[in-house]
Amino acid sequence: MLVLHVKVRDRFGDAIKALGVLRVELYRPGRGVMQGMETREGAWTVAELADAEGNSARWDRTTRTYRVQLFAPEWVRAWSRGDAREREGTPWVKVRVLYTVLDEAGEEKVLTDEYVLQG
């Protein structure tokens, strides 16, 4: 299980709620012929953040973030426990977040961030 806390900030740096569609992508280093390049190992779309009720249900008042739980591939659990076999060739795991919201003009805007976990 991956548990993410996603924070959206306004132009002043304050945490805010924002209706939108969240996409989460999971990457790790490529193997074999793809060595040195990252490969996407998983992707999830959390569309209920675009709905007011769903958005509110995911909002954590204490941290002022959206709390999102995702089921990760089994190898992620082994990697997080420090399983030497899984960590071999996988020195890091990257989580990329893309949050599509509407700006003040009603145009789609994609907010992105990523976090790299080192093994």
C-alpha contacts under 8 A as a table, 3 or more apart, distances in Angstrom:
res1	aa1	res2	aa2	distance
1	M	69	Q	6.60
1	M	70	L	5.58
1	M	71	F	4.61
1	M	72	A	5.35
1	M	77	R	7.64
2	L	69	Q	5.65
2	L	70	L	5.07
2	L	71	F	6.23
2	L	72	A	6.08
3	V	67	R	6.99
3	V	68	V	5.70
3	V	69	Q	4.50
3	V	70	L	6.44
4	L	66	Y	7.78
4	L	67	R	5.76
4	L	68	V	5.12
4	L	69	Q	6.37
5	H	65	T	5.55
5	H	66	Y	5.43
5	H	67	R	4.72
5	H	68	V	6.43
6	V	65	T	5.27
6	V	66	Y	5.01
6	V	67	R	6.60
6	V	68	V	7.74
7	K	15	A	6.29
7	K	16	I	7.59
7	K	64	R	7.04
7	K	65	T	4.62
7	K	66	Y	6.38
8	V	15	A	5.61
8	V	16	I	5.69
8	V	17	K	6.78
8	V	18	A	7.12
8	V	65	T	7.37
9	R	12	F	7.47
9	R	13	G	5.14
9	R	14	D	5.07
9	R	15	A	4.45
9	R	16	I	5.57
10	D	13	G	5.31
10	D	14	D	5.50
10	D	15	A	6.59
10	D	16	I	6.47
11	R	14	D	7.50
15	A	64	R	6.36
15	A	65	T	7.46
16	I	64	R	7.52
17	K	55	N	7.96
17	K	59	W	7.86
18	A	55	N	8.00
18	A	101	V	7.05
19	L	49	L	5.72
19	L	50	A	4.55
19	L	51	D	6.67
19	L	52	A	6.93
19	L	55	N	6.65
19	L	101	V	6.28
19	L	102	L	7.95
20	G	47	A	7.35
20	G	49	L	5.44
20	G	50	A	4.18
20	G	51	D	7.82
20	G	99	Y	6.40
20	G	100	T	5.28
20	G	101	V	4.47
20	G	102	L	7.34
21	V	45	T	7.20
21	V	46	V	6.05
21	V	47	A	4.78
21	V	48	E	7.16
21	V	49	L	5.76
21	V	50	A	5.51
21	V	99	Y	5.68
21	V	100	T	5.20
21	V	101	V	6.86
22	L	45	T	5.78
22	L	46	V	4.99
22	L	47	A	6.32
22	L	49	L	7.00
22	L	97	V	7.10
22	L	98	L	5.89
22	L	99	Y	4.48
22	L	100	T	6.48
23	R	43	A	7.13
23	R	44	W	5.69
23	R	45	T	4.47
23	R	46	V	6.20
23	R	97	V	5.83
23	R	98	L	5.08
23	R	99	Y	6.23
24	V	43	A	5.57
24	V	44	W	5.19
24	V	45	T	6.44
24	V	95	V	6.93
24	V	96	R	5.76
24	V	97	V	4.67
24	V	98	L	6.42
25	E	40	R	6.89
25	E	41	E	7.66
25	E	42	G	5.72
25	E	43	A	4.36
25	E	44	W	6.55
25	E	95	V	5.75
25	E	96	R	5.07
25	E	97	V	6.45
26	L	40	R	5.73
26	L	41	E	5.47
26	L	42	G	5.00
26	L	43	A	6.24
26	L	93	V	7.24
26	L	94	K	5.78
26	L	95	V	4.80
26	L	96	R	6.45
27	Y	38	E	6.18
27	Y	39	T	5.44
27	Y	40	R	4.40
27	Y	41	E	5.39
27	Y	42	G	7.20
27	Y	93	V	5.84
27	Y	94	K	4.94
27	Y	95	V	6.43
27	Y	96	R	7.90
28	R	38	E	5.39
28	R	39	T	5.65
28	R	40	R	6.76
28	R	41	E	6.99
28	R	90	T	6.46
28	R	92	W	6.34
28	R	93	V	4.86
28	R	94	K	6.18
29	P	35	Q	6.81
29	P	36	G	6.32
29	P	37	M	5.81
29	P	38	E	4.26
29	P	39	T	6.04
29	P	89	G	7.39
29	P	90	T	6.00
29	P	91	P	7.78
29	P	92	W	7.31
29	P	93	V	7.69
30	G	33	V	7.81
30	G	34	M	4.77
30	G	35	Q	4.65
30	G	36	G	6.03
30	G	37	M	5.12
30	G	38	E	4.89
30	G	39	T	5.26
31	R	34	M	5.26
31	R	35	Q	4.59
31	R	36	G	7.69
31	R	89	G	7.36
32	G	35	Q	5.41
34	M	37	M	5.62
34	M	38	E	7.70
35	Q	38	E	7.90
40	R	43	A	7.67
42	G	72	A	7.61
42	G	73	P	7.64
44	W	70	L	7.71
46	V	49	L	6.50
47	A	50	A	5.88
47	A	51	D	7.84
48	E	51	D	5.35
48	E	54	G	4.87
48	E	55	N	6.33
49	L	52	A	7.07
49	L	54	G	5.39
49	L	55	N	4.15
49	L	56	S	7.92
49	L	58	R	7.56
50	A	54	G	7.33
50	A	55	N	6.51
51	D	54	G	5.29
51	D	55	N	5.82
52	A	55	N	5.05
52	A	56	S	6.11
53	E	56	S	5.21
53	E	57	A	6.20
54	G	57	A	5.05
54	G	58	R	6.46
55	N	58	R	5.46
55	N	59	W	6.47
56	S	59	W	5.16
58	R	66	Y	5.25
58	R	67	R	5.47
58	R	68	V	6.76
59	W	64	R	6.87
59	W	65	T	5.91
59	W	66	Y	4.54
59	W	67	R	6.26
60	D	63	T	5.78
60	D	64	R	5.50
60	D	65	T	5.49
60	D	66	Y	5.86
60	D	67	R	6.17
61	R	64	R	4.94
61	R	65	T	7.26
72	A	76	V	6.38
72	A	77	R	7.70
73	P	76	V	5.72
73	P	77	R	7.48
74	E	77	R	5.47
74	E	78	A	6.68
75	W	78	A	5.10
75	W	79	W	5.99
75	W	86	E	6.73
76	V	79	W	4.93
76	V	80	S	6.03
77	R	80	S	5.12
77	R	81	R	6.30
78	A	81	R	5.23
78	A	82	G	6.58
78	A	83	D	5.36
78	A	86	E	6.35
79	W	82	G	5.26
79	W	83	D	5.49
79	W	84	A	7.79
79	W	86	E	5.29
79	W	87	R	5.65
79	W	119	G	7.76
80	S	83	D	7.44
80	S	119	G	7.87
82	G	86	E	7.73
82	G	87	R	6.73
82	G	119	G	7.45
83	D	86	E	5.44
83	D	87	R	6.14
84	A	87	R	5.01
84	A	88	E	5.99
85	R	88	E	5.37
86	E	89	G	7.60
86	E	90	T	6.87
87	R	90	T	4.85
87	R	91	P	6.03
87	R	119	G	6.68
88	E	91	P	7.06
90	T	93	V	7.21
90	T	119	G	7.47
91	P	118	Q	6.01
91	P	119	G	4.91
92	W	116	V	6.50
92	W	117	L	5.41
92	W	118	Q	4.42
92	W	119	G	5.39
93	V	116	V	5.72
93	V	117	L	5.23
93	V	118	Q	6.72
93	V	119	G	7.89
94	K	114	E	6.82
94	K	115	Y	5.66
94	K	116	V	4.33
94	K	117	L	6.22
95	V	114	E	5.47
95	V	115	Y	5.26
95	V	116	V	6.40
96	R	112	T	7.28
96	R	113	D	5.87
96	R	114	E	4.13
96	R	115	Y	6.49
97	V	111	L	7.99
97	V	112	T	5.52
97	V	113	D	5.38
97	V	114	E	5.97
98	L	110	V	6.25
98	L	111	L	5.62
98	L	112	T	4.53
98	L	113	D	6.84
99	Y	110	V	5.49
99	Y	111	L	5.01
99	Y	112	T	6.36
100	T	108	E	6.42
100	T	109	K	5.61
100	T	110	V	4.38
100	T	111	L	6.29
101	V	108	E	5.65
101	V	109	K	5.39
101	V	110	V	6.39
101	V	111	L	7.69
102	L	105	A	7.59
102	L	106	G	5.18
102	L	107	E	5.24
102	L	108	E	4.54
102	L	109	K	5.80
103	D	106	G	5.25
103	D	107	E	5.43
103	D	108	E	6.29
103	D	109	K	6.22
104	E	107	E	7.43
